[in-house]
Amino acid sequence: MTTIYLIRHGQKEVHAGDPGLTKLGINQATQTGHYLKDHPITQIIASPFKRTIETAQHIGKVLNLEYTLDEKLIERMNWEDKNITRNEFLREWIKATNDREYIPKYGDSSRATGQRIERLVDDLTKDDSHIILVTHGGAIIDYLRNIFGDEKLSDLRKKYDEGEDFQMLNCSVNKVVLKDNPILELLNYSDHLESESE
């Protein structure tokens, strides 16, 4: 039996490119590490972006574990171009959320992103593994939608100015137990955090 803990990175700085964590984000990652100390974690794998690497570092420091990087964990879209406004980026994002086959201008479709993570998880599946995947909110949602369907995630739906999307909290824990039929044991769990931020 393999248990996967999908962790969204901590609160990040808000700018285009490859932002790192804020002070709050670092605290969230450390608190997440302390929560996960009670679980028999065997491995940490992170998306190769500054915010996910820093989150993995702070979790790993508490757990006394090194981390590795995997491209399959990158976000569906990353706001890299400073010439594109945040609103333009978010409009593409919302369109890709609501049409899972749509390939946005700046990244992958929602379904393809989920499939990337499915492939990684399939490669990791072995007896009694407890693996942390430090990734991004959209990527986690895309994976969970592929495995469990939209109805299971309906409580995460939220209306934003740009349209309807799913909300995944910073450093929330999503626990998937892989048996014959996968079980979603935790969804967007954040009770371990002293303070939350969207």
Short mmCIF file of the C-alpha atoms (twelve columns), coordinates in Angstrom:
data_MODEL
# 
_entry.id   MODEL 
# 
loop_
_atom_site.group_PDB 
_atom_site.id 
_atom_site.type_symbol 
_atom_site.label_atom_id 
_atom_site.label_alt_id 
_atom_site.label_comp_id 
_atom_site.label_asym_id 
_atom_site.label_seq_id 
_atom_site.Cartn_x 
_atom_site.Cartn_y 
_atom_site.Cartn_z 
_atom_site.pdbx_PDB_model_num 
ATOM 1   C CA . MET A 1   0.000   0.000  0.000   1 
ATOM 2   C CA . THR A 2   1.340   3.431  -0.968  1 
ATOM 3   C CA . THR A 3   0.251   6.638  0.733   1 
ATOM 4   C CA . ILE A 4   0.762   9.911  -1.125  1 
ATOM 5   C CA . TYR A 5   0.664   13.283 0.653   1 
ATOM 6   C CA . LEU A 6   0.114   16.030 -1.927  1 
ATOM 7   C CA . ILE A 7   1.189   19.314 -0.348  1 
ATOM 8   C CA . ARG A 8   0.615   22.700 -1.900  1 
ATOM 9   C CA . HIS A 9   3.580   25.072 -1.422  1 
ATOM 10  C CA . GLY A 10  3.431   27.754 1.256   1 
ATOM 11  C CA . GLN A 11  2.322   31.323 0.611   1 
ATOM 12  C CA . LYS A 12  4.441   32.788 -2.190  1 
ATOM 13  C CA . GLU A 13  5.447   36.294 -3.152  1 
ATOM 14  C CA . VAL A 14  3.090   37.742 -5.769  1 
ATOM 15  C CA . HIS A 15  5.035   38.520 -8.934  1 
ATOM 16  C CA . ALA A 16  5.745   36.964 -12.312 1 
ATOM 17  C CA . GLY A 17  8.663   34.589 -12.783 1 
ATOM 18  C CA . ASP A 18  9.730   32.175 -10.076 1 
ATOM 19  C CA . PRO A 19  8.659   33.678 -6.737  1 
ATOM 20  C CA . GLY A 20  9.860   32.261 -3.441  1 
ATOM 21  C CA . LEU A 21  8.014   31.918 -0.150  1 
ATOM 22  C CA . THR A 22  6.981   34.779 2.090   1 
ATOM 23  C CA . LYS A 23  7.809   34.671 5.799   1 
ATOM 24  C CA . LEU A 24  4.304   33.278 6.387   1 
ATOM 25  C CA . GLY A 25  4.938   30.654 3.696   1 
ATOM 26  C CA . ILE A 26  8.115   29.500 5.464   1 
ATOM 27  C CA . ASN A 27  6.174   29.211 8.751   1 
ATOM 28  C CA . GLN A 28  3.434   27.221 6.989   1 
ATOM 29  C CA . ALA A 29  5.997   24.790 5.549   1 
ATOM 30  C CA . THR A 30  7.617   24.306 8.964   1 
ATOM 31  C CA . GLN A 31  4.214   23.715 10.614  1 
ATOM 32  C CA . THR A 32  3.406   21.167 7.874   1 
ATOM 33  C CA . GLY A 33  6.662   19.359 8.605   1 
ATOM 34  C CA . HIS A 34  5.730   19.122 12.298  1 
ATOM 35  C CA . TYR A 35  2.290   17.744 11.393  1 
ATOM 36  C CA . LEU A 36  3.845   15.115 9.095   1 
ATOM 37  C CA . LYS A 37  6.327   13.998 11.792  1 
ATOM 38  C CA . ASP A 38  3.575   11.705 13.058  1 
ATOM 39  C CA . HIS A 39  3.516   9.883  9.704   1 
ATOM 40  C CA . PRO A 40  6.140   7.351  8.508   1 
ATOM 41  C CA . ILE A 41  7.351   9.474  5.573   1 
ATOM 42  C CA . THR A 42  9.891   7.705  3.352   1 
ATOM 43  C CA . GLN A 43  10.478  10.246 0.570   1 
ATOM 44  C CA . ILE A 44  9.937   13.904 -0.421  1 
ATOM 45  C CA . ILE A 45  9.667   14.928 -4.079  1 
ATOM 46  C CA . ALA A 46  9.129   18.539 -5.178  1 
ATOM 47  C CA . SER A 47  8.293   20.492 -8.292  1 
ATOM 48  C CA . PRO A 48  11.409  22.384 -9.492  1 
ATOM 49  C CA . PHE A 49  10.143  25.893 -8.698  1 
ATOM 50  C CA . LYS A 50  11.514  28.119 -5.952  1 
ATOM 51  C CA . ARG A 51  8.295   28.090 -3.901  1 
ATOM 52  C CA . THR A 52  7.984   24.281 -3.935  1 
ATOM 53  C CA . ILE A 53  11.711  23.716 -3.370  1 
ATOM 54  C CA . GLU A 54  11.686  26.041 -0.339  1 
ATOM 55  C CA . THR A 55  8.576   24.303 1.011   1 
ATOM 56  C CA . ALA A 56  10.239  20.883 0.588   1 
ATOM 57  C CA . GLN A 57  13.405  22.183 2.276   1 
ATOM 58  C CA . HIS A 58  11.530  23.376 5.370   1 
ATOM 59  C CA . ILE A 59  9.418   20.203 5.605   1 
ATOM 60  C CA . GLY A 60  12.544  18.069 5.065   1 
ATOM 61  C CA . LYS A 61  14.452  19.940 7.764   1 
ATOM 62  C CA . VAL A 62  11.799  18.980 10.335  1 
ATOM 63  C CA . LEU A 63  11.600  15.368 9.104   1 
ATOM 64  C CA . ASN A 64  15.372  15.031 8.657   1 
ATOM 65  C CA . LEU A 65  14.847  13.958 5.029   1 
ATOM 66  C CA . GLU A 66  16.402  15.130 1.767   1 
ATOM 67  C CA . TYR A 67  14.166  15.894 -1.211  1 
ATOM 68  C CA . THR A 68  14.424  15.251 -4.939  1 
ATOM 69  C CA . LEU A 69  12.898  17.181 -7.849  1 
ATOM 70  C CA . ASP A 70  10.587  15.983 -10.602 1 
ATOM 71  C CA . GLU A 71  9.330   17.974 -13.607 1 
ATOM 72  C CA . LYS A 72  6.076   15.992 -13.632 1 
ATOM 73  C CA . LEU A 73  4.986   18.014 -10.581 1 
ATOM 74  C CA . ILE A 74  5.115   21.429 -12.279 1 
ATOM 75  C CA . GLU A 75  1.987   23.567 -12.290 1 
ATOM 76  C CA . ARG A 76  -0.501  23.541 -15.148 1 
ATOM 77  C CA . MET A 77  0.527   27.129 -15.915 1 
ATOM 78  C CA . ASN A 78  3.165   29.409 -14.396 1 
ATOM 79  C CA . TRP A 79  2.980   33.202 -14.621 1 
ATOM 80  C CA . GLU A 80  6.463   33.746 -16.035 1 
ATOM 81  C CA . ASP A 81  6.130   36.627 -18.511 1 
ATOM 82  C CA . LYS A 82  6.164   40.043 -16.829 1 
ATOM 83  C CA . ASN A 83  4.522   41.515 -19.965 1 
ATOM 84  C CA . ILE A 84  1.381   39.480 -19.281 1 
ATOM 85  C CA . THR A 85  -0.859  40.981 -16.611 1 
ATOM 86  C CA . ARG A 86  -2.024  38.866 -13.698 1 
ATOM 87  C CA . ASN A 87  -5.623  39.255 -14.938 1 
ATOM 88  C CA . GLU A 88  -4.711  37.966 -18.425 1 
ATOM 89  C CA . PHE A 89  -2.998  34.986 -16.853 1 
ATOM 90  C CA . LEU A 90  -5.953  34.259 -14.553 1 
ATOM 91  C CA . ARG A 91  -8.432  34.391 -17.449 1 
ATOM 92  C CA . GLU A 92  -6.441  31.653 -19.232 1 
ATOM 93  C CA . TRP A 93  -6.217  29.732 -15.974 1 
ATOM 94  C CA . ILE A 94  -9.996  29.801 -15.374 1 
ATOM 95  C CA . LYS A 95  -10.661 28.774 -18.976 1 
ATOM 96  C CA . ALA A 96  -8.346  25.753 -18.540 1 
ATOM 97  C CA . THR A 97  -10.023 24.846 -15.228 1 
ATOM 98  C CA . ASN A 98  -13.474 24.792 -16.779 1 
ATOM 99  C CA . ASP A 99  -12.497 23.109 -20.072 1 
ATOM 100 C CA . ARG A 100 -10.154 20.303 -19.063 1 
ATOM 101 C CA . GLU A 101 -9.020  19.657 -22.638 1 
ATOM 102 C CA . TYR A 102 -8.157  23.321 -23.340 1 
ATOM 103 C CA . ILE A 103 -4.428  23.902 -23.832 1 
ATOM 104 C CA . PRO A 104 -3.731  27.390 -22.450 1 
ATOM 105 C CA . LYS A 105 -1.295  29.829 -24.047 1 
ATOM 106 C CA . TYR A 106 1.176   29.420 -21.188 1 
ATOM 107 C CA . GLY A 107 1.086   25.733 -20.210 1 
ATOM 108 C CA . ASP A 108 -0.686  22.360 -20.225 1 
ATOM 109 C CA . SER A 109 -4.334  21.350 -20.137 1 
ATOM 110 C CA . SER A 110 -5.852  20.451 -16.788 1 
ATOM 111 C CA . ARG A 111 -6.301  16.812 -17.795 1 
ATOM 112 C CA . ALA A 112 -2.719  16.456 -19.096 1 
ATOM 113 C CA . THR A 113 -1.319  17.965 -15.886 1 
ATOM 114 C CA . GLY A 114 -3.232  15.429 -13.814 1 
ATOM 115 C CA . GLN A 115 -2.003  12.617 -16.081 1 
ATOM 116 C CA . ARG A 116 1.631   13.711 -15.582 1 
ATOM 117 C CA . ILE A 117 1.234   13.313 -11.833 1 
ATOM 118 C CA . GLU A 118 -0.609  10.005 -12.295 1 
ATOM 119 C CA . ARG A 119 2.425   8.679  -14.195 1 
ATOM 120 C CA . LEU A 120 4.776   9.784  -11.423 1 
ATOM 121 C CA . VAL A 121 2.580   8.208  -8.736  1 
ATOM 122 C CA . ASP A 122 2.369   4.945  -10.739 1 
ATOM 123 C CA . ASP A 123 6.193   4.849  -10.870 1 
ATOM 124 C CA . LEU A 124 6.394   5.379  -7.089  1 
ATOM 125 C CA . THR A 125 3.844   2.779  -6.063  1 
ATOM 126 C CA . LYS A 126 5.360   0.079  -3.875  1 
ATOM 127 C CA . ASP A 127 4.574   -1.581 -0.555  1 
ATOM 128 C CA . ASP A 128 4.417   0.597  2.550   1 
ATOM 129 C CA . SER A 129 5.704   3.825  0.985   1 
ATOM 130 C CA . HIS A 130 4.642   7.162  2.478   1 
ATOM 131 C CA . ILE A 131 5.632   9.849  -0.020  1 
ATOM 132 C CA . ILE A 132 5.275   13.629 0.102   1 
ATOM 133 C CA . LEU A 133 4.783   15.372 -3.237  1 
ATOM 134 C CA . VAL A 134 5.301   19.133 -2.848  1 
ATOM 135 C CA . THR A 135 3.571   20.740 -5.786  1 
ATOM 136 C CA . HIS A 136 1.047   23.428 -6.759  1 
ATOM 137 C CA . GLY A 137 -2.633  23.982 -6.036  1 
ATOM 138 C CA . GLY A 138 -3.792  23.610 -9.624  1 
ATOM 139 C CA . ALA A 139 -1.675  20.521 -10.237 1 
ATOM 140 C CA . ILE A 140 -3.068  18.839 -7.107  1 
ATOM 141 C CA . ILE A 141 -6.629  19.643 -8.175  1 
ATOM 142 C CA . ASP A 142 -5.934  18.341 -11.707 1 
ATOM 143 C CA . TYR A 143 -4.612  15.039 -10.330 1 
ATOM 144 C CA . LEU A 144 -7.485  14.621 -7.857  1 
ATOM 145 C CA . ARG A 145 -10.079 15.404 -10.539 1 
ATOM 146 C CA . ASN A 146 -8.565  12.701 -12.755 1 
ATOM 147 C CA . ILE A 147 -8.653  10.111 -9.956  1 
ATOM 148 C CA . PHE A 148 -11.814 10.978 -8.006  1 
ATOM 149 C CA . GLY A 149 -13.934 13.173 -10.312 1 
ATOM 150 C CA . ASP A 150 -15.292 16.688 -9.772  1 
ATOM 151 C CA . GLU A 151 -18.102 15.773 -7.373  1 
ATOM 152 C CA . LYS A 152 -15.659 14.701 -4.653  1 
ATOM 153 C CA . LEU A 153 -14.017 18.145 -4.887  1 
ATOM 154 C CA . SER A 154 -17.210 20.205 -5.135  1 
ATOM 155 C CA . ASP A 155 -16.685 21.845 -1.706  1 
ATOM 156 C CA . LEU A 156 -13.491 23.451 -3.052  1 
ATOM 157 C CA . ARG A 157 -15.356 25.354 -5.782  1 
ATOM 158 C CA . LYS A 158 -15.224 29.126 -5.319  1 
ATOM 159 C CA . LYS A 159 -16.307 32.134 -7.360  1 
ATOM 160 C CA . TYR A 160 -13.563 34.634 -8.194  1 
ATOM 161 C CA . ASP A 161 -13.801 37.855 -10.224 1 
ATOM 162 C CA . GLU A 162 -12.319 35.993 -13.211 1 
ATOM 163 C CA . GLY A 163 -14.745 33.042 -12.892 1 
ATOM 164 C CA . GLU A 164 -15.282 29.832 -10.931 1 
ATOM 165 C CA . ASP A 165 -12.283 27.774 -9.829  1 
ATOM 166 C CA . PHE A 166 -11.167 25.364 -7.106  1 
ATOM 167 C CA . GLN A 167 -9.461  26.725 -3.989  1 
ATOM 168 C CA . MET A 168 -6.520  24.797 -2.545  1 
ATOM 169 C CA . LEU A 169 -5.027  26.395 0.595   1 
ATOM 170 C CA . ASN A 170 -1.311  27.020 1.006   1 
ATOM 171 C CA . CYS A 171 0.449   24.063 2.681   1 
ATOM 172 C CA . SER A 172 -2.798  22.095 2.819   1 
ATOM 173 C CA . VAL A 173 -2.412  18.321 3.011   1 
ATOM 174 C CA . ASN A 174 -4.206  15.971 0.590   1 
ATOM 175 C CA . LYS A 175 -3.770  12.316 1.519   1 
ATOM 176 C CA . VAL A 176 -4.390  9.591  -1.074  1 
ATOM 177 C CA . VAL A 177 -4.113  5.922  -0.092  1 
ATOM 178 C CA . LEU A 178 -3.506  3.738  -3.134  1 
ATOM 179 C CA . LYS A 179 -5.250  0.400  -2.820  1 
ATOM 180 C CA . ASP A 180 -7.317  -1.445 -5.468  1 
ATOM 181 C CA . ASN A 181 -9.557  1.616  -5.350  1 
ATOM 182 C CA . PRO A 182 -7.767  4.837  -4.301  1 
ATOM 183 C CA . ILE A 183 -9.070  6.477  -1.117  1 
ATOM 184 C CA . LEU A 184 -9.004  10.235 -0.505  1 
ATOM 185 C CA . GLU A 185 -8.405  10.427 3.266   1 
ATOM 186 C CA . LEU A 186 -7.637  14.148 3.535   1 
ATOM 187 C CA . LEU A 187 -8.713  16.961 1.218   1 
ATOM 188 C CA . ASN A 188 -7.374  20.517 1.564   1 
ATOM 189 C CA . TYR A 189 -6.584  19.812 5.239   1 
ATOM 190 C CA . SER A 190 -5.141  22.856 7.002   1 
ATOM 191 C CA . ASP A 191 -5.948  22.441 10.729  1 
ATOM 192 C CA . HIS A 192 -2.215  22.071 11.415  1 
ATOM 193 C CA . LEU A 193 -1.574  25.676 10.342  1 
ATOM 194 C CA . GLU A 194 -1.679  28.530 12.831  1 
ATOM 195 C CA . SER A 195 -2.670  30.954 10.090  1 
ATOM 196 C CA . GLU A 196 -4.009  30.456 6.602   1 
ATOM 197 C CA . SER A 197 -3.834  32.445 3.395   1 
ATOM 198 C CA . GLU A 198 -5.304  31.883 -0.029  1 
# 
